[in-house]
């Protein structure tokens, strides 16, 4: 995570979990998705709030200062966990969850511009570790909330 601590879905087992895929440098859909998921979590009773694991899709954005900045700008709370790692580690997680990631670099006026396009997805995982729902962007917060309430 942004503090260098390991993030493991297995460690979070025993409670509902949302696994999503976010670009820490994105200023388009990712911040909206992050705040929508955080809003869903906050509407649930404290004891049944899910942990949220945001797997990075952009290793260029995995520096601690970007992750901390996003946490504050997006208003995500203590249940939010960034999952970052080496490109190989992240690729294996993307593959496990069928997330497509396309990173390109092009020069514009002599400046390298990096772009990351990825599957905008959020999985709801139950307390036993089973994937119960997949939401593709743009998803409705009410639908995610209903799924989480059904797990209680």
Backbone as CSV, one residue per row, in Angstrom:
resi,resn,N_x,N_y,N_z,CA_x,CA_y,CA_z,C_x,C_y,C_z
1,UNK,0.840,-1.195,0.000,0.000,0.000,0.000,0.875,1.245,0.000
2,UNK,0.277,2.388,0.184,1.061,3.629,0.127,2.061,3.763,1.275
3,UNK,1.925,2.916,2.299,2.862,2.941,3.424,3.909,1.838,3.337
4,UNK,3.865,1.062,2.256,4.810,-0.029,2.094,4.386,-1.308,2.781
5,UNK,3.178,-1.327,3.352,2.671,-2.529,4.020,2.025,-3.454,2.993
6,UNK,2.123,-4.773,3.206,1.503,-5.708,2.263,-0.023,-5.602,2.294
7,UNK,-0.628,-5.791,1.130,-2.090,-5.808,1.006,-2.464,-7.199,0.523
8,UNK,-3.383,-7.830,1.239,-3.780,-9.188,0.884,-5.283,-9.339,1.039
9,UNK,-5.898,-9.865,0.001,-7.330,-10.142,0.085,-7.590,-11.188,1.159
10,UNK,-6.689,-12.158,1.292,-6.854,-13.214,2.298,-6.888,-12.630,3.708
11,UNK,-6.074,-11.611,3.971,-6.042,-10.995,5.301,-7.363,-10.274,5.589
12,UNK,-8.009,-9.781,4.540,-9.270,-9.052,4.711,-10.489,-9.977,4.724
13,UNK,-10.266,-11.266,4.563,-11.363,-12.231,4.573,-12.087,-12.167,5.914
14,UNK,-13.383,-12.453,5.883,-14.188,-12.381,7.091,-15.115,-11.176,7.070
15,UNK,-14.983,-10.375,6.030,-15.845,-9.206,5.856,-16.010,-8.963,4.359
16,UNK,-17.042,-8.240,3.975,-17.197,-7.935,2.548,-16.038,-7.075,2.058
17,UNK,-15.799,-7.169,0.772,-14.658,-6.499,0.165,-15.044,-6.019,-1.232
18,UNK,-14.562,-4.859,-1.593,-14.676,-4.384,-2.965,-13.260,-4.317,-3.519
19,UNK,-13.048,-4.955,-4.663,-11.761,-4.878,-5.349,-11.998,-4.077,-6.620
20,UNK,-11.312,-2.956,-6.736,-11.465,-2.104,-7.903,-10.098,-1.818,-8.501
21,UNK,-10.095,-1.251,-9.677,-8.857,-1.035,-10.426,-8.802,0.430,-10.821
22,UNK,-7.803,1.133,-10.278,-7.756,2.596,-10.344,-6.383,3.053,-10.823
23,UNK,-6.378,4.110,-11.630,-5.146,4.772,-12.043,-4.917,5.944,-11.089
24,UNK,-3.872,5.895,-10.268,-3.631,6.994,-9.324,-3.414,8.356,-9.988
25,UNK,-3.050,8.367,-11.263,-2.828,9.638,-11.961,-4.045,10.084,-12.764
26,UNK,-5.071,9.277,-12.788,-6.276,9.596,-13.560,-7.013,10.780,-12.927
27,UNK,-7.478,11.640,-13.762,-8.296,12.767,-13.288,-9.612,12.792,-14.056
28,UNK,-10.014,11.613,-14.537,-11.201,11.473,-15.343,-12.240,10.641,-14.575
29,UNK,-12.344,9.343,-14.888,-13.351,8.487,-14.261,-12.911,7.898,-12.925
30,UNK,-11.634,7.618,-12.763,-11.165,6.952,-11.543,-11.534,7.706,-10.265
31,UNK,-11.352,9.021,-10.192,-11.747,9.722,-8.965,-13.256,9.625,-8.690
32,UNK,-14.051,9.640,-9.751,-15.505,9.521,-9.575,-15.851,8.138,-9.051
33,UNK,-15.227,7.115,-9.637,-15.472,5.745,-9.176,-15.051,5.578,-7.720
34,UNK,-13.889,6.115,-7.373,-13.394,5.996,-5.999,-14.354,6.648,-5.004
35,UNK,-14.810,7.850,-5.307,-15.717,8.529,-4.376,-17.072,7.839,-4.337
36,UNK,-17.511,7.288,-5.464,-18.794,6.570,-5.470,-18.709,5.334,-4.579
37,UNK,-17.612,4.585,-4.676,-17.461,3.396,-3.833,-17.335,3.778,-2.360
38,UNK,-16.619,4.846,-2.092,-16.488,5.316,-0.702,-17.845,5.744,-0.162
39,UNK,-18.632,6.432,-0.970,-19.980,6.841,-0.549,-20.859,5.636,-0.235
40,UNK,-20.752,4.582,-1.061,-21.511,3.358,-0.802,-21.113,2.794,0.556
41,UNK,-19.808,2.688,0.799,-19.332,2.118,2.067,-19.834,2.933,3.259
42,UNK,-19.821,4.237,3.132,-20.235,5.100,4.249,-21.727,5.008,4.562
43,UNK,-22.533,4.589,3.595,-23.977,4.482,3.849,-24.340,3.219,4.618
44,UNK,-23.399,2.303,4.742,-23.672,1.047,5.428,-23.360,1.172,6.916
45,UNK,-24.027,0.361,7.735,-23.712,0.384,9.168,-22.233,0.079,9.391
46,UNK,-21.652,0.709,10.384,-20.210,0.623,10.607,-19.682,-0.807,10.631
47,UNK,-20.369,-1.719,11.245,-19.902,-3.101,11.353,-19.969,-3.884,10.055
48,UNK,-20.697,-3.394,9.056,-20.825,-4.144,7.805,-20.222,-3.417,6.606
49,UNK,-19.425,-2.398,6.872,-18.772,-1.673,5.781,-17.692,-2.540,5.154
50,UNK,-17.615,-2.528,3.835,-16.584,-3.338,3.189,-15.230,-2.648,3.220
51,UNK,-14.201,-3.451,3.156,-12.878,-2.914,2.851,-12.872,-2.665,1.348
52,UNK,-12.104,-1.690,0.911,-11.977,-1.401,-0.512,-10.498,-1.499,-0.871
53,UNK,-10.198,-2.395,-1.801,-8.825,-2.547,-2.280,-8.777,-1.976,-3.690
54,UNK,-8.005,-0.921,-3.859,-7.838,-0.267,-5.157,-6.509,-0.710,-5.745
55,UNK,-6.581,-1.591,-6.723,-5.378,-2.103,-7.380,-4.957,-1.084,-8.434
56,UNK,-3.730,-0.645,-8.358,-3.223,0.334,-9.313,-3.113,-0.277,-10.711
57,UNK,-3.466,0.521,-11.702,-3.277,0.113,-13.099,-2.208,0.980,-13.775
58,UNK,-1.510,1.781,-12.982,-0.506,2.678,-13.552,0.699,2.774,-12.619
59,UNK,1.731,1.977,-12.910,2.910,1.964,-12.029,3.596,3.325,-11.973
60,UNK,3.408,4.181,-12.966,3.994,5.531,-12.922,3.352,6.372,-11.815
61,UNK,2.167,5.986,-11.395,1.460,6.740,-10.361,1.539,6.131,-8.984
62,UNK,2.368,5.114,-8.813,2.393,4.383,-7.547,3.296,4.991,-6.483
63,UNK,3.846,6.157,-6.751,4.664,6.831,-5.732,3.765,7.235,-4.565
64,UNK,4.303,7.125,-3.375,3.526,7.396,-2.161,2.825,8.744,-2.210
65,UNK,3.501,9.798,-2.683,2.875,11.125,-2.655,1.632,11.193,-3.545
66,UNK,1.599,10.449,-4.665,0.390,10.412,-5.491,-0.747,9.691,-4.769
67,UNK,-0.421,8.564,-4.135,-1.437,7.761,-3.454,-2.034,8.511,-2.264
68,UNK,-1.189,9.174,-1.494,-1.665,9.959,-0.354,-2.488,11.152,-0.843
69,UNK,-2.012,11.797,-1.890,-2.751,12.929,-2.465,-4.142,12.495,-2.912
70,UNK,-4.238,11.361,-3.605,-5.537,10.866,-4.055,-6.439,10.533,-2.868
71,UNK,-5.870,9.901,-1.858,-6.662,9.556,-0.669,-7.336,10.812,-0.109
72,UNK,-6.597,11.905,-0.023,-7.153,13.145,0.530,-8.101,13.833,-0.439
73,UNK,-7.704,13.955,-1.693,-8.541,14.638,-2.690,-9.855,13.908,-2.923
74,UNK,-9.787,12.590,-2.917,-10.976,11.798,-3.205,-11.810,11.521,-1.958
75,UNK,-11.292,11.854,-0.806,-12.044,11.690,0.436,-12.287,10.250,0.839
76,UNK,-11.350,9.369,0.523,-11.525,7.966,0.899,-11.010,7.748,2.315
77,UNK,-11.647,6.832,3.021,-11.359,6.651,4.438,-10.431,5.497,4.750
78,UNK,-10.489,5.091,5.993,-9.579,4.067,6.519,-9.816,2.694,5.906
79,UNK,-10.993,2.464,5.337,-11.284,1.153,4.737,-10.677,1.017,3.347
80,UNK,-10.104,2.101,2.827,-9.509,2.133,1.490,-8.061,1.681,1.575
81,UNK,-7.692,0.726,0.733,-6.329,0.202,0.705,-5.823,0.253,-0.728
82,UNK,-4.740,0.988,-0.958,-4.097,0.945,-2.268,-3.342,-0.366,-2.374
83,UNK,-3.353,-0.978,-3.547,-2.541,-2.164,-3.815,-1.627,-1.829,-4.979
84,UNK,-0.348,-1.699,-4.683,0.656,-1.368,-5.690,1.727,-2.447,-5.661
85,UNK,2.563,-2.456,-6.671,3.624,-3.447,-6.706,4.451,-3.298,-7.951
86,UNK,5.225,-4.311,-8.220,6.027,-4.310,-9.440,5.091,-4.496,-10.627
87,UNK,5.544,-4.126,-11.819,4.704,-4.370,-12.997,4.264,-5.835,-13.116
88,UNK,5.164,-6.763,-12.838,4.819,-8.187,-12.934,3.765,-8.577,-11.899
89,UNK,3.894,-8.080,-10.674,2.900,-8.380,-9.644,1.528,-7.833,-10.037
90,UNK,1.511,-6.594,-10.504,0.237,-5.988,-10.890,-0.377,-6.707,-12.087
91,UNK,0.445,-7.055,-13.072,-0.075,-7.779,-14.243,-0.745,-9.083,-13.829
92,UNK,-0.182,-9.772,-12.842,-0.792,-11.045,-12.419,-2.153,-10.810,-11.761
93,UNK,-2.282,-9.713,-11.026,-3.584,-9.395,-10.411,-4.576,-8.989,-11.499
94,UNK,-4.134,-8.158,-12.442,-5.033,-7.766,-13.535,-5.525,-9.004,-14.284
95,UNK,-4.618,-9.927,-14.531,-4.983,-11.151,-15.262,-5.980,-11.980,-14.462
96,UNK,-5.729,-12.092,-13.162,-6.616,-12.887,-12.299,-8.047,-12.342,-12.319
97,UNK,-8.188,-11.027,-12.426,-9.509,-10.400,-12.418,-9.984,-9.996,-13.822
98,UNK,-9.281,-10.439,-14.861,-9.656,-10.127,-16.252,-9.753,-8.633,-16.518
99,UNK,-8.761,-7.894,-16.052,-8.708,-6.451,-16.262,-7.730,-6.148,-17.387
100,UNK,-8.230,-5.480,-18.415,-7.370,-5.068,-19.512,-6.711,-3.741,-19.189
101,UNK,-5.418,-3.644,-19.426,-4.672,-2.407,-19.187,-3.803,-2.155,-20.423
102,UNK,-3.940,-0.965,-20.992,-3.132,-0.579,-22.136,-2.446,0.740,-21.810
103,UNK,-1.121,0.679,-21.687,-0.324,1.876,-21.406,0.411,2.268,-22.679
104,UNK,0.267,3.525,-23.064,0.940,4.020,-24.262,1.689,5.301,-23.926
105,UNK,2.713,5.559,-24.715,3.485,6.792,-24.588,3.616,7.391,-25.977
106,UNK,3.367,8.684,-26.064,3.559,9.375,-27.339,4.195,10.724,-27.058
107,UNK,4.829,11.258,-28.066,5.459,12.577,-27.917,4.544,13.631,-28.518
108,UNK,4.309,14.653,-27.726,3.544,15.804,-28.181,4.417,17.023,-27.939
109,UNK,4.760,17.713,-29.020,5.642,18.889,-28.936,6.937,18.556,-28.188
110,UNK,7.448,17.324,-28.425,8.702,16.918,-27.814,8.599,16.440,-26.377
111,UNK,7.387,16.384,-25.837,7.187,15.953,-24.449,6.516,14.581,-24.459
112,UNK,7.056,13.641,-23.669,6.463,12.310,-23.560,5.177,12.391,-22.736
113,UNK,4.099,11.923,-23.342,2.799,11.902,-22.669,2.402,10.443,-22.491
114,UNK,2.123,10.059,-21.266,1.760,8.684,-20.938,0.252,8.603,-20.730
115,UNK,-0.344,7.584,-21.301,-1.787,7.387,-21.145,-2.040,5.938,-20.766
116,UNK,-2.961,5.751,-19.838,-3.345,4.410,-19.426,-4.851,4.275,-19.614
117,UNK,-5.229,3.269,-20.382,-6.638,2.932,-20.572,-6.825,1.565,-19.931
118,UNK,-7.890,1.418,-19.163,-8.087,0.138,-18.469,-9.560,-0.163,-18.280
119,UNK,-9.835,-1.417,-17.991,-11.189,-1.831,-17.660,-11.562,-1.177,-16.342
120,UNK,-12.666,-0.449,-16.347,-13.177,0.202,-15.123,-14.120,-0.791,-14.474
121,UNK,-13.643,-1.485,-13.449,-14.427,-2.551,-12.846,-14.306,-2.547,-11.332
122,UNK,-15.361,-3.017,-10.687,-15.364,-3.199,-9.233,-16.016,-4.549,-8.929
123,UNK,-15.287,-5.397,-8.244,-15.798,-6.695,-7.820,-16.257,-6.606,-6.376
124,UNK,-17.387,-7.222,-6.071,-17.821,-7.383,-4.682,-17.499,-8.816,-4.291
125,UNK,-16.735,-8.950,-3.203,-16.285,-10.246,-2.715,-16.900,-10.459,-1.336
126,UNK,-17.474,-11.639,-1.109,-18.118,-11.884,0.187,-17.091,-12.218,1.262
127,UNK,-17.560,-12.404,2.480,-16.685,-12.622,3.633,-15.872,-13.906,3.526
128,UNK,-16.333,-14.863,2.699,-15.599,-16.114,2.520,-14.614,-16.058,1.354
129,UNK,-14.577,-14.920,0.658,-13.620,-14.749,-0.432,-14.167,-15.065,-1.812
130,UNK,-15.495,-15.256,-1.922,-16.093,-15.561,-3.214,-16.542,-14.284,-3.912
131,UNK,-16.207,-14.169,-5.198,-16.673,-13.031,-5.990,-18.172,-13.176,-6.180
132,UNK,-18.901,-12.154,-5.754,-20.364,-12.221,-5.814,-20.968,-11.344,-6.896
133,UNK,-20.264,-10.294,-7.299,-20.788,-9.403,-8.332,-19.633,-8.658,-8.990
134,UNK,-19.859,-8.290,-10.229,-18.922,-7.465,-10.976,-19.696,-6.273,-11.504
135,UNK,-19.173,-5.095,-11.245,-19.784,-3.867,-11.751,-18.801,-3.184,-12.683
136,UNK,-19.264,-2.912,-13.895,-18.465,-2.181,-14.870,-18.938,-0.739,-14.900
137,UNK,-17.993,0.160,-15.097,-18.303,1.585,-15.134,-19.092,1.910,-16.390
138,UNK,-20.127,2.730,-16.327,-20.604,3.449,-15.148,-21.625,2.593,-14.392
139,UNK,-21.338,2.288,-13.153,-22.266,1.502,-12.340,-23.016,2.429,-11.393
140,UNK,-24.116,1.925,-10.891,-24.921,2.708,-9.953,-24.544,2.334,-8.524
141,UNK,-24.356,3.340,-7.710,-24.016,3.115,-6.300,-25.085,2.277,-5.616
142,UNK,-26.340,2.512,-5.956,-27.442,1.776,-5.331,-27.331,0.278,-5.591
143,UNK,-26.868,-0.102,-6.779,-26.724,-1.527,-7.092,-25.617,-2.175,-6.259
144,UNK,-24.506,-1.480,-6.110,-23.405,-1.999,-5.282,-23.864,-2.115,-3.834
145,UNK,-24.577,-1.123,-3.369,-25.078,-1.120,-1.987,-26.029,-2.287,-1.764
146,UNK,-26.928,-2.526,-2.713,-27.883,-3.638,-2.600,-27.160,-4.971,-2.514
147,UNK,-26.128,-5.145,-3.329,-25.348,-6.390,-3.291,-24.685,-6.550,-1.918
148,UNK,-24.087,-5.487,-1.411,-23.419,-5.568,-0.110,-24.417,-5.860,1.014
149,UNK,-25.573,-5.244,0.969,-26.601,-5.516,1.981,-27.072,-6.955,1.918
150,UNK,-27.100,-7.526,0.718,-27.506,-8.924,0.552,-26.506,-9.907,1.126
151,UNK,-25.289,-9.454,1.356,-24.266,-10.321,1.927,-24.330,-10.372,3.443
152,UNK,-25.030,-9.404,4.028,-25.056,-9.298,5.494,-25.867,-10.412,6.129
